């Protein structure tokens, strides 16, 4: 197979970026605010700007209820110099070489600054993207599978740690001691998260047992300096459609898993130390999923959302599910759970709060993409995409919400920004982590823009 060299790709992109990088479009939301039933409506300050990309963004998954994960991924990290290093995929990236990008965007000039080179092996068509993260100290890490046109037959996930010039620091052959694994990252988003408190990172993805075998998850933890593995769960929760992983200040990690079968049908949460015993099982089922309508256990009518550690050590989790489990019930609502004692032992988590945040009628439904983040003192920021349940590929709006630690709604804002394709933008990405600017004044998340070659940077005022 003949591959485009990374140097040639960067040269071509440099010319394109110089001409396109300065082209940005800012959107300030000026909707008047008010109060309804004690909730401040439209009082959340949201703004965004767009940058023009050197090629069209790969179209996002459009179904509101996608089971096997949302693609492609838009990941980013925040730098001390007020820039964002952003991973995104061009529309030909699924099958052609050279269409994955790591682009530096300035929050000051609201433009593209440069393209960051990375190893050629990470930029090949017919491979699965397996996550991106910045590990500090000029260390980037990204993963990809081997080349195979059939994503079920792909194996050999390799992770490369490299610097800003693309020079490789080390590689991780993740499955070198695993002979029965296939389809890395196919069921979910394949995430990498960095734990700055102990200079360690976690890898979490879906996997198959051979091509036609059982499906579950893979989870491993690694030293950031060397890539050496300190913990692994090579066969974790089935069927594990969705993956979320949160690093804690005490050096532990908390994982969410979407389990439609084993060890317990429901949404599960579990916690480990970075060097824990591999078979230390501490999972709790915070939302038991009812028996499948029609007998198909893969149908859960539920979507994993996101998680957050609160100052008192409790874990906040947002997720979406149906209020009624009947065959003709199409819409989903958003719930917020506050749990204590997560990970002390198997089944130890205690539900402190579990509240419905929405009550949609037949015209609206929460789809994939629910996220949450710290806001200001005593407050949680939550965001999700709202779809039309009668046409689940159409986005009506994105809702921004602020609650207190008891789950009481304090303020809300609905945003509908066209994506240039007869639909509204999906502003919230399920595999992203909402981040905070270095000055602490804004939350940041990234999404598709108003045209196929636009990338949107969303900013929310913290107050």
Secondary structure, 3 states (H helix, E strand, C coil): CCCCCHHHHHHHHHHHHHHHCCCEEEEECCCCCEEECCEEECCCCEEEEEEECCCCECCCCCCCCCCCCCCCCCEEEECCCCEEEEEEEECCCCCCCCCEEEEEEECCCCEEEEECCCCHHHCCCCCCEEEEEECCCCCEEEEECCCCCCCCCCCCCEEEEECCCCCEEEEEECCCCCCCEECCCCCCCCEEEEECCCCEEEEEEEEEECCCCCEEEEEEEEECCCCCEEEEEEEECECCCCEEEEECCCCEEEEEEEECCECCCEEEEEEEECCCCCCCCCCEEEEECCCCHHHCCCCCCEEEEEEEECCCCCEEEEEEECCCCCCCCCCCEEEEEEEECCCCCCCCCEEEEEEECCCCCCCCEECCCCEEEECCCCEEEEEEEEEECCEEEEEEEEEEEEEECCCCEEEEEEECCECCCCCECCCCCCCCCCEECCCCCEEEEEEECCCCCEEEEEEEECC
